[in-house]
Amino acid sequence: MKDQRGTWPQAIASVVGSIGLILALRWIAFEPYVIPSGSMWPTLRELDFILVNKFAYGVRWPLSSEWIHQREQGPQRCDIVVFHSPQNEDTFMIKRVIALPGESVEVLRSGRVRIDGRDLPWRRATEDENRELGVELSAQDEQRWREGCRAEDETSLDEMGSWHWVQTSPLDEGEVEDPVDWSHEVPEGHLVLLGDNRHRSADSRTWGSLPATEILGRASWIWLSCNESWPELPRVCRPNAIRWSRMGRVLR
């Protein structure tokens, strides 16, 4: 009978090939990422484990911003994207694309957004919707809104756009007007990115617009979520602290 056992070179080649395949998939297709803070609350929460689609906008050469293949449609308004921090190349950040090249963007004191003189549509969350988000209304977070992203115009939002939750702080007592707190003209080839937790996010209001070439991929879905991790292993969830209701959520 023929010996079916493999040789050592075959075993080594199999292991190296498997590792190479995993690295290739991570480079081209998907990469895991752990949410480190609450800047994207309530869409993303601290210790949400997500997968980032690195093929969403094309394929780059390894360790380079140069494209092997670039898709015609780049990042769109309201995409949740991962990128290197403009202030620290070693730090990854995750924010939402709000303004595109050539647009004029204004962020009002309330956290609402105006693009080219037109407000993105908003509506206040109901009590039932807040309960679905797992939060209770309080003086600090009574201004939870649903913000709309339009493809062309706000009148056809349901058919052409999408909604996402935004957390803001209420205006000061007695304040009626909602003045412009920050404004920016987006250069060609750049994007303006904001956190969904509008008053607790270091984003384009801190470091300006971001070159679109710096976008590493689009956040796709939550594959694991927990309230706390092991002290010695910050990227490993405690089994009794898993947020089961958040697992499998598609990100919009």
Backbone as a ProteinNet text record, in pm:
[ID]
protein_1_A
[PRIMARY]
MKDQRGTWPQAIASVVGSIGLILALRWIAFEPYVIPSGSMWPTLRELDFILVNKFAYGVRWPLSSEWIHQREQGPQRCDIVVFHSPQNEDTFMIKRVIALPGESVEVLRSGRVRIDGRDLPWRRATEDENRELGVELSAQDEQRWREGCRAEDETSLDEMGSWHWVQTSPLDEGEVEDPVDWSHEVPEGHLVLLGDNRHRSADSRTWGSLPATEILGRASWIWLSCNESWPELPRVCRPNAIRWSRMGRVLR
[TERTIARY]
84.9	0	88	45	123.8	112	225.7	228.2	158.1	47.5	-31.4	18.1	116.4	165.1	244.3	226.7	299.8	441.7	521.7	659.7	665.1	778.8	797.5	790.8	852.8	839.3	694.7	617	476.3	399.6	428.3	361.5	394.7	524.8	567.5	502.5	498.3	436.6	288.5	221.7	79.8	56.1	139.8	125.3	154.5	263.5	299.2	190.9	137.7	30.7	-94.2	-128.8	-247.2	-229.1	-109.7	-81.6	-86.1	-27.5	-29.2	-169.7	-258	-396.2	-468.7	-446.9	-510	-464	-332.4	-279.8	-332.1	-343.5	-394.7	-539.7	-622.1	-761.1	-771.5	-682.7	-685.6	-641.7	-547.4	-498.4	-599.8	-661.7	-749.1	-894.1	-944.9	-1089.1	-1133.8	-1113.1	-1167.1	-1058.6	-1073.1	-981.2	-1060.8	-1032.3	-1105.3	-1056.3	-1146.3	-1114.7	-1199.6	-1140.8	-1211.6	-1237.6	-1361.2	-1397	-1338.2	-1250.2	-1180.6	-1251.2	-1350.9	-1410.7	-1557.4	-1621.3	-1762.2	-1790.3	-1694.3	-1712.3	-1816.3	-1848.8	-1950.2	-2079.5	-2096.9	-2217.8	-2335.6	-2454.4	-2493.4	-2477.5	-2430.2	-2413.9	-2314.3	-2199.8	-2095.9	-2062.8	-2038.3	-2007.8	-1870.3	-1813.4	-1682.9	-1687.4	-1584.2	-1571.3	-1672.7	-1716.5	-1778.6	-1664.7	-1671.5	-1571	-1632.2	-1570.1	-1629.3	-1535.4	-1592.2	-1513.9	-1516	-1397.6	-1383.2	-1363.1	-1447.7	-1438	-1331.4	-1213.8	-1103.1	-1113.3	-1205.9	-1223.9	-1334.7	-1395.3	-1511.9	-1479.3	-1358.7	-1321.5	-1209.3	-1162.4	-1056.9	-951.1	-839.6	-729.3	-601	-529.3	-402.8	-284.2	-168.9	-46	-20.3	36.3	64.9	152	115.2	191.1	205	101.3	106.6	-32.9	-40.7	-168.6	-196.7	-105.8	-124.2	-219.3	-306	-407.6	-357.1	-391	-380.1	-504.6	-619.3	-747.2	-834.2	-887.2	-972.6	-1111.6	-1212.6	-1350.3	-1389.5	-1478.4	-1522.4	-1593.5	-1675.1	-1748.2	-1667.7	-1619.2	-1542.5	-1633.4	-1579.7	-1661.2	-1780	-1895.4	-2018.3	-2061.6	-2147	-2195.9	-2259.9	-2221.4	-2271.9	-2204.4	-2108.9	-2028.5	-1950.8	-1942.9	-1859	-1724.7	-1618.2	-1488.2	-1379.5	-1275.2	-1158.2	-1038.9	-953.6	-840.1	-734.5	-614.6	-509.6	-537.3	-514.4	-532.4	-439	-490.9	-403.7	-300.9	-325.9	-235.9	-138	-167.3	-79	-95.7	1.9	-7.1	-26.5	15.1	4.5	-133.2	-221.4	-353.1	-460.1	-549	-661.1	-782.1	-860.9	-981.9	-1099.2	-1219.4	-1340.8	-1441.2	-1490.4	-1586.7	-1683.1	-1776.4	-1874.8	-1845.1	-1847.7	-1830.1	-1954.7	-1934	-2045.6	-2045.1	-1929.4	-1922.5	-1821.4	-1854.7	-1775.7	-1695.8	-1603.4	-1519.9	-1601.5	-1558.2	-1623.4	-1743	-1785.3	-1902.8	-1865.2	-1963.6	-1949.1	-2028.8	-1963.7	-2030.3	-2029.2	-2140.3	-2151.5	-2204.6	-2143.2	-2193.6	-2247.7	-2375.5	-2438.1	-2407.8	-2433.7	-2401.8	-2475.2	-2593.9	-2671.4	-2611.4	-2521.9	-2466.7	-2527	-2630.9	-2691.3	-2596.3	-2619.3	-2526.7	-2599.6	-2530.1	-2582.4	-2481.8	-2529	-2444.1	-2489.4	-2397	-2428.1	-2555.3	-2570.4	-2684.2	-2811.7	-2811.3	-2931.5	-2907.6	-3001.3	-2988.2	-3009	-2925.1	-2958.4	-3085	-3179.9	-3306	-3284.1	-3351.9	-3340.9	-3479.8	-3491.6	-3608.9	-3566.9	-3635.3	-3600.6	-3644.1	-3563	-3597.7	-3714.4	-3802.3	-3913.1	-3864.9	-3947.5	-3910.9	-3892.9	-3981.8	-3970.1	-3838.4	-3800.4	-3675	-3555.6	-3563	-3455.1	-3443.8	-3556.7	-3552.5	-3492.6	-3524.6	-3466.3	-3314.5	-3266.6	-3121.8	-3058.7	-3142	-3089.4	-3048.5	-3111.8	-3077.1	-3203.7	-3184	-3294.1	-3274.7	-3386.5	-3379.2	-3332.8	-3248.8	-3203.6	-3176.2	-3145.6	-3117.4	-2995.4	-2902.2	-2780.2	-2799.6	-2890.6	-2902.4	-3044.9	-3118.4	-3253.4	-3252	-3137.7	-3128.9	-3072.8	-3135.5	-3093.4	-3176.6	-3107.7	-3175.4	-3150.2	-3238.9	-3218.2	-3182.5	-3063.4	-3013.6	-3023.8	-3067	-3085.5	-2973.8	-2938.9	-2841.4	-2914.3	-2902.8	-2971.7	-2872	-2920	-2837.3	-2841	-2961.1	-2973.4	-3057	-3169.8	-3251.9	-3327.1	-3357.1	-3413	-3558.9	-3627.7	-3768.5	-3788.8	-3684.6	-3698	-3608.6	-3594.2	-3500	-3529.8	-3655.8	-3689.4	-3647	-3654.8	-3621.6	-3473.3	-3409.9	-3274.7	-3168.8	-3210.6	-3113	-3123.1	-3063.8	-3066.5	-3060.6	-3099.8	-3099.2	-2993.7	-2943.6	-2856.9	-2879.5	-2845.9	-2866	-2748.3	-2779.1	-2678.2	-2705.1	-2600.2	-2612.7	-2557.9	-2639.8	-2594.2	-2628.2	-2585.8	-2620.7	-2723.2	-2814.9	-2914.5	-2850.6	-2917.4	-2872.5	-2888.6	-2817.5	-2827.9	-2970.9	-3009.8	-3145.3	-3175.1	-3286.1	-3324.5	-3266.7	-3178.2	-3116.4	-3210.9	-3247.3	-3343.3	-3272.8	-3180.6	-3109.5	-3006.8	-2976	-2878.8	-2765.6	-2669.4	-2567	-2467.1	-2396.4	-2292.3	-2172.6	-2131.4	-2019.3	-1889.1	-1900.2	-1781.5	-1822.4	-1738.3	-1767	-1639.4	-1656.3	-1537.7	-1574.6	-1484.5	-1496.4	-1409.8	-1470.5	-1398.5	-1319	-1185.1	-1104.6	-1131.4	-1097.3	-1108.5	-1020.8	-1072.5	-996.9	-998.5	-1077.5	-1084	-1225.8	-1238.3	-1366.7	-1371.3	-1491.8	-1512.5	-1579.7	-1521.5	-1571.2	-1606.6	-1721.3	-1767.5	-1803.5	-1796.9	-1845.4	-1994.6	-2065.2	-2209.3	-2237	-2142.3	-2153.2	-2095.4	-2176.6	-2126.7	-2044.9	-2076.8	-2005.2	-1898	-1874.5	-1769.5	-1687.7	-1646.8	-1571.9	-1464.2	-1341.6	-1232.5	-1234.5	-1274.5	-1293.7	-1247.7	-1309.7	-1265.2	-1271.1	-1353.2	-1356.9	-1227.1	-1150.4	-1021.4	-905.7	-906.1	-791.5	-823.3	-944.3	-977	-1021	-1025.2	-1067.3	-956	-993.8	-900.1	-888.1	-766	-752.9	-823.2	-902.4	-977.9	-886.2	-762.4	-667.8	-628.8	-658.1	-622.4	-725.5	-841.3	-944.5	-897.3	-901.4	-855	-966.7	-1090.9	-1201.5	-1329.4	-1438.6	-1570.1	-1612.7	-1658.8	-1706.8	-1832.3	-1835.3	-1943.9	-2043.6	-1994.9	-2087.5	-2015.9	-2097.1	-2045.7	-2048.9	-1932.9	-1930.8	-1921.8	-1887.5	-1880.6	-1891.4	-1949.5	-1962.5	-1968.5	-1905.6	-1908.4	-1898.6	-1944.9	-1939.4	-1802.2	-1728.3	-1593.3	-1509.2	-1377.9	-1283.1	-1199	-1114.4	-1022.4	-916.6	-882.9	-782.7	-650	-608.4	-479.9	-490.4	-612.6	-634.1	-744.2	-710.6	-812.7	-892.9	-847	-920.6	-993.8	-1007.2	-1079.1	-1195.8	-1318	-1437.9	-1450.3	-1502	-1545.6	-1672.2	-1679.1	-1797.4	-1927.9	-1923.2	-2047.3	-2079.8	-2001	-2024.2	-2053.9	-2086.1	-2112.4	-2248.7	-2253.3	-2378.8	-2435.6	-2511.1	-2559.7	-2647.3	-2723.4	-2818.3	-2748.9	-2621.5	-2550.5	-2476	-2460.1	-2382.9	-2458.4	-2384.9	-2442.6	-2507.7	-2501.3	-2564.4	-2486.8	-2560	-2501.5	-2493.8	-2380.1	-2358.5	-2402	-2476.3	-2522.4	-2491.4
-119.9	0	124.3	223.6	345.7	428.6	481.1	563.6	697.1	724.3	845.1	963.9	939.8	1048.1	1148.8	1279	1383	1397	1464.4	1490.7	1622.6	1645.4	1772.4	1892.7	1888.7	2002.4	2029.3	1921.6	1940.2	2004.8	1962.7	2019.7	2168	2201.1	2341.4	2425.2	2371.8	2444.9	2467.9	2369.1	2382.6	2492.7	2496.1	2598.2	2736.8	2749.3	2878.6	2925.9	2831.3	2867.2	2915.3	2849.2	2889.4	3028.6	3052.6	3185.3	3291.6	3258.6	3352.6	3384.8	3283.4	3304.9	3395.6	3371	3453.2	3598.1	3618.8	3754.8	3823.1	3745.5	3802.6	3846.9	3762	3798.3	3921.3	3929.8	4045.3	4171.5	4158.6	4274	4320.8	4224.9	4259.8	4277.5	4187.2	4178.7	4238.6	4168.5	4211.8	4214.3	4310.6	4319	4351.4	4282.9	4311.6	4440.7	4503.1	4630.3	4639.3	4691.2	4704.2	4851.7	4886.8	5025.4	5065.6	5167.5	5201.1	5305.1	5376.9	5487	5502.7	5604.7	5627.7	5737.3	5771	5883.3	5855.4	5727.1	5692.5	5643.4	5668.9	5629.2	5709.6	5649.3	5513.8	5408.8	5448.5	5350.7	5243	5285.8	5194.3	5225.8	5121.4	5139.8	5081	5129.3	5079.7	4927.8	4861.8	4716.5	4649	4721.6	4655.8	4605.1	4480.1	4421.7	4418.5	4487.6	4499.7	4444.2	4417.7	4382.2	4499	4533.8	4643.6	4586.8	4627.1	4583.3	4666.4	4609.2	4682.2	4684.8	4606.5	4600.9	4696.4	4768.2	4851.3	4958.4	5012.9	5121.8	5083.2	4959.7	4913.8	4835.7	4808.9	4733	4813.9	4827.2	4900.7	4804.6	4856	4781.8	4773.7	4663.5	4651.6	4766.6	4819.9	4925.9	5049.1	5079.1	5192.4	5249.3	5378.3	5440.3	5435.6	5372.6	5361.1	5246.3	5269.2	5171.6	5069.7	4943.5	4841.7	4850.5	4858.5	4875.7	4965.7	5071.4	5164.8	5165.1	5146.4	5147.9	5290	5299.1	5430.2	5507.2	5438.1	5503.2	5494.4	5607.6	5612.4	5624	5668.7	5684.3	5776.2	5736	5812.9	5871.3	5973.2	6034.2	5929.1	5931.3	5843.6	5707.2	5678.7	5558.1	5570	5460.7	5455.6	5398.2	5474.3	5436.2	5435.4	5356.9	5347.7	5409	5480.7	5549.4	5574.9	5610.4	5648.6	5790.2	5812.7	5945.3	6045.9	6161.6	6263.6	6316.5	6296.5	6347.2	6242.7	6114.7	6006.8	5888.4	5867.6	5765.6	5626	5603.9	5471	5443.1	5542.4	5527.5	5516.2	5416.6	5401.2	5475.5	5534.6	5604.9	5554.9	5572.9	5536.8	5651	5701.6	5811.2	5791.6	5885.3	5880	5990.3	5954.6	6053.4	6142.5	6274.2	6367.8	6459.2	6511.7	6602.8	6551.6	6571.1	6518.4	6629.8	6595.1	6696.3	6806.2	6929.8	7044.3	7098.7	7033.9	7079.2	7176.7	7253.3	7342.3	7282.3	7261	7196.3	7288.9	7291.5	7366	7271.8	7276.6	7202.4	7304.9	7293.3	7388.1	7351.9	7444.4	7421.2	7299.7	7271.4	7156.1	7024.3	7029.3	6908.3	6874.7	6949.7	6926.7	6971	6919	6941.9	7008.4	7101.9	7170.7	7153.1	7104.3	7082.6	7176.7	7259.7	7354.9	7433.2	7474.9	7557.6	7482.2	7349.7	7269.5	7176	7177.9	7092.2	6946.3	6859.5	6717.9	6697.4	6618.2	6600.7	6530.9	6579.3	6522.2	6503.1	6414.5	6408.6	6351.2	6394.9	6350.6	6206	6131	5993.1	5990.4	5893.5	5875.3	5797.2	5793.7	5718.8	5570.6	5516.9	5376.1	5349.3	5439.6	5421.7	5431.2	5518.6	5526.3	5397.3	5339.4	5213	5103.1	5105.1	5006.7	5021	5144.1	5168.2	5128.4	5096.5	5054	5168.2	5284.5	5400.6	5459.9	5538.7	5609.7	5758.9	5829.7	5973.2	6043.6	6145.2	6226.2	6366.4	6456.6	6594.2	6600.8	6506.7	6509.2	6455.4	6360.5	6300.1	6304	6411.4	6421.5	6461.1	6507	6547.9	6436.1	6321.1	6212	6220.7	6224.4	6249.3	6136.3	6131.6	6044.2	6132.5	6115.3	6202.1	6129.8	6200.2	6139	6171	6074.1	6094.8	6086.6	6187.8	6187.3	6161.9	6096.9	6075.7	6199.1	6255.4	6374.4	6483.5	6447.7	6549	6485.7	6569.1	6518.1	6475.6	6513.9	6478.4	6330.5	6264.1	6121.3	6036.5	6078.9	6014.9	5866.6	5832.3	5692.4	5599.9	5647.7	5564	5569.4	5683.9	5703.5	5713.9	5732.7	5755.8	5655.8	5690.6	5603.5	5690.2	5631.4	5702.4	5642.6	5723.8	5673	5758.8	5702.1	5773.7	5864.5	5980.1	6078.2	6121.8	6135.4	6182.2	6324.8	6416	6553.4	6596.5	6716.1	6774.6	6885.3	6905.9	7011.3	7149.2	7245	7383.2	7436.8	7544.1	7605.2	7652.3	7653.6	7693.7	7835	7850	7980.5	8013.2	7928	7952.4	7904.6	7996	7965.1	7937.9	8025.5	8010.1	7897.3	7842.2	7733	7779.8	7854.5	7916.1	7814.8	7857.4	7774.4	7769.1	7647.5	7627.5	7600.7	7545	7511.6	7503.5	7554.8	7546.9	7516	7458.1	7414.2	7396.5	7440	7414.1	7292.1	7187	7061.5	7067.1	7054.1	7055.7	6931.5	6940.4	6824	6710.6	6589.5	6473.5	6454.9	6535.2	6526.8	6496.6	6461.9	6431.2	6495.9	6527.3	6569.9	6454.9	6418.4	6305.2	6351.9	6306	6341	6215.4	6224.2	6116.1	6130.9	6019.9	6025.5	6085.3	6074.9	6137.4	6278.7	6369.2	6493.2	6581.5	6583.1	6671.3	6598.1	6472.7	6396.6	6319.4	6390.1	6325.8	6420.2	6370.8	6443.7	6401.2	6492.3	6457.3	6571.8	6589.2	6693	6832.4	6851.4	6982	7010.8	6905.3	6919.8	6927.9	6838.2	6830.1	6856.2	6906.1	6944.6	6827.3	6850.9	6744.8	6642.8	6524.1	6412.1	6373.6	6353.2	6301.9	6167.4	6152.6	6028.6	5908.6	5930.7	5820	5758.7	5827.9	5776.8	5678.6	5667.1	5574.8	5431.2	5350.1	5211.6	5113.7	5148.5	5058.1	5105.7	5035.6	5070.3	4967.7	5015.7	4926.6	4854.9	4721.9	4642	4592	4521.2	4465.5	4433	4418.8	4385.8	4234.6	4174.3	4028.2	3986.4	4081.6	4052.9	4185.3	4182.5	4303.5	4263.6	4344.4	4311.2	4438.1	4427.6	4540.4	4557.2	4447.1	4456.3	4339.5	4363.2	4260.4	4219	4118.4	4077.4	4185.5	4221	4326.2	4298.2	4172.4	4138	4125.9	4107.3	4086.8	4182.1	4306.9	4407.7	4381	4289.4	4258.1	4124.2	4072.5	3946.2	3971.5	3940.3	3966.5	3868.5	3917.5	3827.5	3755.5	3624.1	3550.3	3598.1	3642.5	3686	3832.4	3899.7	4041.6	4065.3	3958.5	3972.5	4038.9	4134.7	4200.6	4125.2	4021.8	3934.1	4008	4105.9	4174.5	4257.3	4288	4370.3	4285.9	4160.2	4075.2	4052.2	4063.5	4041.8	4165	4279.4	4400	4451.4	4480.6	4545	4694.4	4756.2	4897.6	4983.6	5091.5	5186.9	5327.3
0	0	0	-78.9	-90	37.2	83.1	202.9	174.5	249.3	227.4	310	394.4	479.1	398.1	430.5	359.8	411.6	336.4	377.5	453.3	522.6	594	499.9	382.5	290.2	250.1	232.2	198.6	312.9	435.5	552.9	567.5	549.9	561.6	452.3	330.4	219.6	246.1	307.7	338.3	440.5	547.1	651.5	593.6	519.6	460.9	364.4	284.4	191.5	263.7	376.1	452.2	510.8	568.2	624.2	515.4	399.9	288.8	242.6	238.9	198.9	297.4	427.1	530.2	518.7	502	489.4	363.9	254.3	129.7	146.2	211.4	234.5	323.1	423.4	513.1	440.2	348.9	275	171	99.3	-11.3	32.3	116.5	138.9	272.3	383.4	511.9	619.3	709.8	823.1	948.7	1058.7	1182.8	1246.9	1322.2	1387.9	1513.5	1621.3	1748.7	1776.6	1808.7	1836.4	1971.8	1975.3	2099.3	2185.7	2131	2205.8	2168.2	2225.9	2199.8	2099	2014.1	1921.4	1813	1789.8	1689.6	1755.3	1884.3	1955.3	1900.7	1883.7	1921.9	1811.6	1693.4	1584.8	1623	1675.4	1720.6	1865.5	1941.9	2084	2115.5	2222.8	2264	2279.6	2225.1	2222.8	2130	2027.1	1912.5	1824.3	1783.6	1694.7	1554.5	1460.1	1327.4	1220.8	1103.8	987.5	890.4	838.2	743.8	604.1	511.8	373.1	301.8	280.8	219.3	67	11.8	-132.5	-178	-82.8	-115.3	-218.5	-212	-302.8	-399.2	-390.3	-479.1	-403.7	-470.3	-410.6	-424.3	-312.8	-313.5	-308.3	-347.2	-324.9	-175.1	-125.4	17.9	67.8	185.4	252.2	164.6	85.5	-6	-23.8	-62.2	-94.7	-244.4	-321.6	-465.3	-497.8	-597.5	-632.1	-734.5	-712.7	-817	-904.5	-837.6	-906.4	-820.8	-879.2	-806.5	-867	-782.6	-830.7	-871.1	-969	-1016	-905.3	-827.8	-719.2	-590.2	-544	-420.8	-299.2	-186.6	-66	-89.6	-39.3	-54.5	80.5	72.3	194.7	284.4	409.5	515.7	521.4	433.5	451.6	583.4	657.5	777.9	735.4	754.4	698.5	805.2	776.4	863.5	789.9	864.6	804.6	912.1	868.1	961.9	1013.2	1140.2	1196.8	1129.2	1087	1028.4	1127.7	1257	1360	1410.2	1381.2	1425.8	1331.6	1245.5	1141.1	1198.2	1322.6	1382.5	1442.7	1443	1503.5	1395.8	1411.4	1320.3	1377.1	1288.3	1329.1	1246	1299.3	1226.8	1241.1	1128	1126	1009.4	995.7	888.2	786.2	657.9	551.6	548.1	557.6	559.1	436.9	398.4	284.3	182.8	54.6	-56.1	-122.9	-212.2	-278.4	-345	-323.1	-385.3	-310.8	-202.6	-128.4	-17.7	24	138.7	253.6	368.4	481.7	602.1	673.1	797.8	905.5	1023.2	1139.2	1237.5	1270.2	1360.4	1505.1	1594.1	1735.2	1790	1737	1783.2	1736.7	1637	1578.7	1443.8	1403.9	1273.8	1163.1	1042.9	930.9	815.6	751.4	633.5	520.4	406	289.1	177.6	129.9	22.6	52.5	177.6	216.5	245.8	235.5	259.9	378	471.9	590.1	552.5	609	602.2	684.7	635.4	708.8	842.4	944.1	1078.2	1136	1231.4	1317.3	1451.6	1556	1690.4	1713.3	1784.8	1818.1	1915.8	1899.4	1992.8	2115.3	2218.4	2338.3	2306.5	2222.3	2185.1	2111.9	2023.4	1949.5	2041.9	2140.8	2237.5	2317.8	2352.9	2425.2	2338.8	2208.7	2117.9	2110.4	2126.2	2127.5	2260.9	2358.1	2486.8	2576.3	2560.5	2642.4	2702.9	2805.7	2868.4	2845.4	2826.1	2804.4	2931.1	2912.6	3025.3	2973	3063.1	3021.7	2930.1	2948.5	2869.5	2728.3	2710.5	2578.3	2523.9	2556.6	2502.5	2355.9	2305.5	2166.8	2079.6	2083.1	1995.4	1868.1	1754	1627.7	1529.9	1432	1318.7	1200.3	1147.8	1041.4	908	806.8	676.3	580	497.2	391	258.7	178.4	50.9	-61.7	-166.1	-283.3	-372.2	-393.1	-477.1	-410.5	-356	-289.7	-174	-73.8	50.5	37.7	-70.8	-83.9	-111.6	-164.2	-196.9	-106.7	17.6	109.2	129	147	174.8	61.4	-62.8	-177	-211.8	-188.8	-240	-131.2	-8.8	96.5	209.3	323.1	439.7	564.5	676.6	804.4	896.2	986.1	1092.3	1216.2	1331.5	1457.8	1486.9	1544.4	1582.9	1726.1	1804.5	1942.7	1951.4	2004.2	2024.6	2166.6	2202	2330.4	2306.9	2400.5	2380.6	2380.8	2313.4	2317.9	2460.3	2489.5	2621.8	2645.8	2772	2808.2	2758.2	2691	2639.3	2502.8	2451.3	2320.9	2211.3	2123.5	2017.8	1886.3	1848.3	1721.9	1730.9	1615.1	1605.3	1513.9	1568.7	1483.7	1428.4	1325.1	1265.2	1359.5	1392.9	1484.3	1409.5	1287.9	1207.4	1062.2	973.5	830.7	754.9	635.9	560.7	413.5	326.1	182.9	152.4	101.8	83.4	-47.7	-40.3	-162.9	-248.4	-375.3	-462	-408.9	-415.8	-369.2	-219	-147.6	-1.4	44.8	173.4	236	373.3	419	557.7	631.6	747	825.1	966.1	1015.3	1149	1225.7	1358.6	1443.4	1466.2	1486	1513.7	1651.3	1742.5	1873.8	1859.1	1804.9	1747.9	1842.2	1968.3	2059.5	2140	2105	2174.2	2071	1967.3	1860	1807.4	1800.2	1733.7	1587.4	1500.1	1359.5	1270.7	1154.5	1060.3	1120.9	1223	1289.3	1364	1390	1458.6	1359.7	1258.7	1169.3	1022.8	992.9	856.7	770.4	640.4	548.2	529.8	484.2	471.1	324.2	272.6	136.1	122.1	18.1	-0.9	-14.8	-57.2	-72.8	60.9	171.8	304.2	358.1	292.4	338.1	315.4	421.3	413.1	379.3	408.9	379.8	445.4	416.7	470	574.6	688.6	794.5	747.1	763.3	707.1	811.4	912.8	1011.3	1140.5	1246.3	1379.7	1396.1	1419.8	1436.3	1583	1670.7	1814	1888.5	2006.6	2087.1	2233.7	2319.1	2461.8	2546.3	2669.2	2761.4	2824.5	2837.1	2892.4	2844.3	2844.9	2802.9	2923.3	2903.1	3008.5	3028.5	3153.7	3177.7	3108.6	3106.9	3046.2	2894.1	2843.9	2699.7	2654.2	2625	2595	2468.4	2384	2261.8	2270.1	2391.8	2412.1	2507.3	2462.3	2541.8	2658.2	2769.6	2876	2829.1	2842.6	2793.4	2854.6	2980.9	3046.8	3019.5	2933.5	2903.3	2756	2683.6	2540.4	2517.8	2426.5	2388.5	2267.9	2296.2	2190	2090.2	2134.9	2047.1	1938.1	1957.1	1859.1	1755.2	1780.8	1691.2	1559.9	1449.5	1318.5	1257.4	1325	1270.8	1149.8	1044.1	926.5	952.2	919.1	949.6	833	865.9	765.5	813.1
[MASK]
++++++++++++++++++++++++++++++++++++++++++++++++++++++++++++++++++++++++++++++++++++++++++++++++++++++++++++++++++++++++++++++++++++++++++++++++++++++++++++++++++++++++++++++++++++++++++++++++++++++++++++++++++++++++++++++++++++++++++++++++++++++++++++

